[in-house]
Amino acid sequence: MLPLVFLFLLIISAASVEQKRISRDKSVSRLHEWPMIFAHDAGTGLMTLDKPESIFVNAAAQTQVGSLVDLANCGARAFDIRPWLLEDGSLVTHHGGYLCEEKLEKELKNLIEWNAKHPQEFVLIKWSHCDGEPDCQTAFKKLAAKLDLEIATPKELLEIVTQPDENGVSQTKQTSITLLKAQILAGGEGIPLVIPQSAVASNWSPDEGWCYKFTSLEDLFDVDFTEMLLGDPEVGDSPSSNPYEGSLKVLKGISEDILDTIGKVEAIAINCYIQPGLSNRRTEQMMKWNEMVNNRDQSVANGTAFWKADGHWQYSTEAIVLMFMHGSNLLWDTMRSYQNEYIAEFIKKGGASEGLNLIGMDHVCEGGDQVYKAIDETLFEQESMTEWAETYFAGYMSGLMEGEVVYTVPTGFVAFLAFTCACFCCKKRCNENSKMLNEWESDADWESGADMMEMRDQKRRGGGKNFV
């Protein structure tokens, strides 16, 4: 009886939200429909933390941890690349003018190799904010050509189609091209596609989705302001390992002086990881998401093949100052608010029932795997058992050929078990044959070879004396 009740509840819950699912067929699905984790400022993952001047810079500039390949392994499929041209002619990445010392060419090469090993994955590189020396854009285009990367124009990502509307009347409209056409444009399957900023409709707003804001004292009468600014937060404790630990004492010392100045003013800070600020910030953010979803078709009609819903917090100059006062940084804010885990739950519970495209995220390797899984299980059509088996077998053989441990070790173990079983069966059969031969020799005496042949035939037919 209980299983039937659970089944009924499951059906009711599934019917409560009609989830629009995207076809995995790349010849059908279009660019503006395909959901992907978009690593915000992807090139900042390798910023150095061992220099005194990097304490404040990286706290307000580093949005990721790890290389581009690390981010891909954590679920990112679209990468926000911001090139900076150095005087020596090489390119690095930056965020607001704060540089990452790792060479962009090396990072892109590694990402290209990763995509070649995972050709079923559609990888997107969005480049913008090219800065540094005057010829930055020219330098990036030369680097892309050197690496055989195709930079698509916004116009190449769009096409005119004629489709029937709800009443069956044919309508001509502009839409994005299919993923298959995009892969052909990139040079083939398993090759990243490079696009400019103008191909993406962004939802960035200076007024919504901030992690920190000033608010009136009346709204926070039940909050201990001193603990909020200087102590451990009531929810979302600080991560156990913090690369900025040495600098936090300095920041707290500064914030104590600031608190003495503003502590009696009726304007105090509210953040994105202590209630009620958390709920307020997320409400603003989700309203912006819904606005982007409702306008996605109009975005394509206006000439952008992609649209982005930012799942990371926004920061103004005011918010950065308040962040320092809280002794925090961009990565900590993401972890303390469990922002990426929230996005995963939001998707799984049908919050993105109308679909998503580029999902902007900070600190992708903190909960990005959960978001990727939610996208795969909730937003995409599920494969049949046959399709799943074919995909799994193809991926397994590819990993085996590449010599990846996760595939070679299980295969070797199974091969060893099969060999052991084969040896055991052969030994058992040999023992049976030997026993049967001994029985023949100990049977009734025979006078000639003909008698022996007759007895052997009886044994094979099951006649004569039985044997175990």
N, C-alpha and C positions, 0 to 999 in steps of 0.2 A: 504493500500500500504506500509506504513512504517513498519508494522510487518513483511511483506515479505522481505523487504530490510534487516532488522535486522537478520532474519532467514538465509538469504543468506550469510551475513557477518559472522555469527556464524559458518556456515558449512565450509566456506573458512578457518577461523581461526583454526577450529578443524582439518581440513585436512592438515594444514601446518606443523604440528608436529605429526608424527605417534608414539603415546605413547605406549610403551610396558607395558602391565598391568599384574599384578601377581594374580593368582587364590587365593581366600580365602580358598580353600579346602586344608587343611593341609596334606592330603594324596597325594597331587599332587605337591605342592610348596616345593622347597628345601631350605636348610638353607642359601646358598649363594645368593638366590634370594629375601629373605624376608627382606623388609626395616624396620629398627627400629631406633629410637633415642637412641644414645649411650651417656650416661651421663659421660663425661670425669671427672676423679677423683671424682666419685660420693660421696665418703666418706668425702669430705671436707666441705659439706654443713652445718655441725654443729660445725665448728671451733669457739672458743670463741674469742670475741673481747674486753673483759674487762681487759686484762692485758697489761701493757706498752710494754712488749716485743712482743706482738702479732701485733702491729701496722705495722711493716715492714714485718714480717713473713707472715701474712695473706694476705697482699696486693699482695704478689707474689706467694701465694700458694692456696688460696681459689678460687675454680672455680665454686662452686655451692652454692645455698642457700636452706636450708631445709633438712629434713631427706630423706631416700631412698623412703619412702612412699610418701612424698611430691613430689619428682621427678617423681614417677610413676603417680601420679595424674596430673602432668603437661605434661605427654606424653612420658616419658622415659620408654623403655622396655628392654634396655640392660644397665648394670651398671659396671663401671670400678672400681673395688675394689682392694685397695693396702694395705694389712695387715701389721701391725707392732706389734711384740710380746714384751710385757712389762716384767719387771723382775718378777712381781707377777703371770705371766702365762696367763694373759688375753690379748686379741687382740683388737687393735684399728685400725684406718686407718691413712694414711699419704700421703703427697705429697712432694716428695723430702726430706724426713726426718722430715718435719714439721707435728706434730701430731694433730689429732682430738681426743678430750678426750672422746667422746661417745664410749661406748663399741660396738664392731662389732657384738657380739652375739645378743644383743638387736635389733640392726638395721636389721639384717638378719631375726630374728624372725618376726618382724613387716612386712617385705617385703613378707615373706612366707604367712602370714595371709592375706595380701592384694591380693596376687595371688590366694589364695584359694577362696576368695570372687569374683574374676574375672577370673574364670577358662578358659574363651575363649581367654585370653591374653597369648601369649608366652613370658616368661620372661627369660632373659639371664644374668648370672653373670660371668664376666671375671675377674679372679684374677691374679695378677702379682706383681712384685716389693716387694715381701715378705721380710721384713727386721726387724731390732731390734735384739733381742736375737737369738742365733744360730739356735734354733729349730723352727723357724717361720713357715716353710712349713709343718712340722709335726703337729704343733699346729693348723694350718688352716684346714688340712685334718681331724683332730680329731673333730674340731668344725663342719665341714660339715657333718661328720658321725653322730654326736650328733643331728643335726637338720634334719637328714634324707635327706640330699642333695647329689645327685650323681655327682661326678666329672668325667666328660667324658674325655677320651683321644682323641687326634686329630684323631687317627686311627678309633675310634668308630664312628666318625662323617662323615666318608667317605664310599663310596661303589663303586663297579664296575658295570656299566650298559652297555647294548648293545642297541644302537639306530641308526635309519637310518639317513644318512646325507642328504644334499640338493639333491643329485642325487639318493637317495633311497638305497644307499649301507650301509649295517650294519657296524657300528663302535663301538668298545669297548673303553670306557673311564672311568676315575675316576671322580666322582662327589660327592657332599654332599648328605647326607641322607635327606629324607623328614621331615617336621616338626612333622608329626604324629609319625614317628620312634624316633625322638628326644624327644618327650614328653613321649613315652614309656620308653626310656632310662633314663629319669629324674625320672620316678616312676609314671607317670600318668599325666592327664590333670590338670592344675592349680598348678603345682610344678615347681619352677625355675630350669633351667639347669645350671650347673657350668662348665666352661671351662677354660683351661689355656691360657696364652698369645700365646703359640705356635700354637693355633688353629685359630689365626686371622692374616691376612696379613695387616700390617699397612702402612699408607702412610706418616708417619712422616718424615720430611726432615729438616735438619739444615739450609737450604738455601732458603726455600720457605714458604710463608704464615706468615711471621713475622708481628707483629703489628707496630714495630718501627725499623727504620734503619737510618743510616747516609747516606746522599746523597750530591751531589755537590751543591754549592750555586747558580750556573747558572740555575739549574733546578727549583729553587724556588725564582726567583728574585722578584716575585710579592707577596710574603708572608711576613707578619710581624712576624719575628722570636720571638721577645720578647712576643708578644701576644700569639703566638702558644705555647711557653714553659711555660709561667707564667699566662696568662689570660684565659678567657673563650674561648673555641673553636668556630670557625665561624659556624660550623654545629655540631649537636649532643651535645646539652647542657648537662651539668652535671646533673645527676639524682637529684630529689628534696630531697630525703632522702639518706644520705650517712653515713654509720657506721664509716667511716674513717675521718669524717669532722675535728675532733680535730687534727688529725695527718697531715692533708694537709698543715696547716700553717708551720709545721716543715719541711715538704718536700719541700715546696716552698722556704723556707729560704735557705735550702741546694742547691736547684736548682739555686737560684740567684747567689750563690758563684761560682757554676760550670759554669754558663752562662758568668760570668765575665772572666773566664779562656778560654772558647772555643768560645765566641761570635764573635771573629774576625777571627776565623779559617774558611777556605773554606769547611768545612765539618759540616753539621748541620743536625738535626733530622727531619725525616718525619714519620708521624704516620698513623694509619689505619682508622682514622675518620675525617681527613681533606683532601680535595682534594689538589693536585693530588694523594696523598699517598693512599687514600681509593681505587681508581680505580686500581692503580698498585698492591696493595696487593691482591685484589680480583681476578685480572687477573692471578696472580701467583697461587692462591689457586684453581681456577677453572681448570687451566691447570693440576694441580696435580689430581683433581677429575677425569678429563677425562682420565688421564693416568691409574688410578686405575680401571675405568670402562672397558677400553680396555684390561686390563690384568687380569680381574677377573676370567676368565676361566682358565688361566694359573696358577693363585694362587691356585685354587682348584686342578688342576693337580699336583701342587707341594706339596700338602698335607695340605692346610688350608681350612677349611670349611666355614670360614667367611672372609670378606674383609671390611676394614674400610676406609671411606672418611672423613677426619677431616674438620668439619665446624667451628672449633674454631681457634683462632689465635695462632701462635707459638711464643715462647720466648727463646732467648738466653740470656747469661749474659749481653751482650751489650743492648739487648732490655729491660731487667729488669731495668737496670740503667736509660735508657731513659724514661721508664715508671714512675719511681720515679721523674725524672726531670719534667715530665708533671703533677705531682701531681695526678696520676691516680692509678688504680689497675686492676686486671684481670676482675672483674665483671663490672667495669665501662667501660672498653674498649669494652666489648661485647655490652653494652647498648648504648654507644656513637656512635658506628658504625652501630647500628641496624642490627647486624650480623644475629641473628636468624630470624628476620623478612625477611631479604634478602634471606635466605635459603628457607623459605616458598614460597616466590614469585618465586624464581628460579625453584622450583619443580613444582609449579602450571603452570608456563609458558612453561613447557616442557623441561627444562634444563637437567632433568634426564630421558630423553626418553628411554635410554638403561637400566634403572633400578638403584637402590641403595641397599646397604645392611646396614651396621652399619654406622650411621651418627654421628660422634663425635661432641658434642656440650658442650660449657660452659654455665653456668647460664640457665639451661633448663627451669626454671620457669619464664623466661623473653622471651616470644615469642614461647616457646616450644609447647603450645597448637595450635598455628598457623601452625607449622611444622607438627604436628601430623595430623591435619585436611587436610593439603595439601597431605600428604602421603596417607591418607585414601581415598581421593576423586580423586587423580590423578594417583597413582601408583597401586592401587588395582582394580580388576574387581568389578563393581558395582552390588549389590545384586538386585534380582528381588523383586517386591512388596511383594510377598508371603514370601520370605526368610527374607526380612526386618521386616515384621510383626511378624514372628516367633522369630527372634532374639530379637526384641524389647519387645515382650510379655515375653520371657524367662528372659531377663534382668530385666524387671519391677517386675515380680513375685519374682525373687531372691532378689531384693532390698527391696521389701515389706516384705518378710520373715525375712530379716536382720534388719528391723525396721528403715531403713534410711529415714530421714525426707523428702527428695526430692520425695519419693514415698508414704510415709504414709499420708502426708498432702493432696496431690491431691486426693488420694483415699478416704480419710475421707470426703473431700468436696463433691466429686461426690456422695458418699453414702448418705450424708445429703440431697443433692438435690433430689436424688431418693426417699428418705423417705418422704420429704416434698410433692413431686408430688403425691406420693401414697396416703398420707393423704388427699390432696385436692380432688383427684378423688373419694375417698371413701365418703367424705363428700358430694360431688356433687351428687353422686348416691343415697345416703341416702335421700337427699332433694327431688330428683325426685320421689323416691318411696313413700315418705310421702305425696307429692302433689297428686300423683295418688290415694292414699288411701282416701284422703280427697274428691277427685272428685267422687269416687265411693259412698261415704256416702252421698254426696249432690245431687246425681243424682235422677232420677225418683223413686218414692216410689215403693217398691216391697212387695208382699204379702207373700212371703215365702223365705226360704233359697235357693231354686232352682233358683229364679229370680236373687239373688245375685251372684250365681255361673255362671249363663249364662252371666251376665254383665261383670264379671271378664274375662271370656273367650273371649268376644268381645274386651275388652281392649287389651288383649295379642295378638289377631289377627289383631289389628288395626281398628277394627270396632267400632261403637258407637261414642261417643264424643271424639274428638282428644284432646291431651294434649301436652304442650310444655315441 
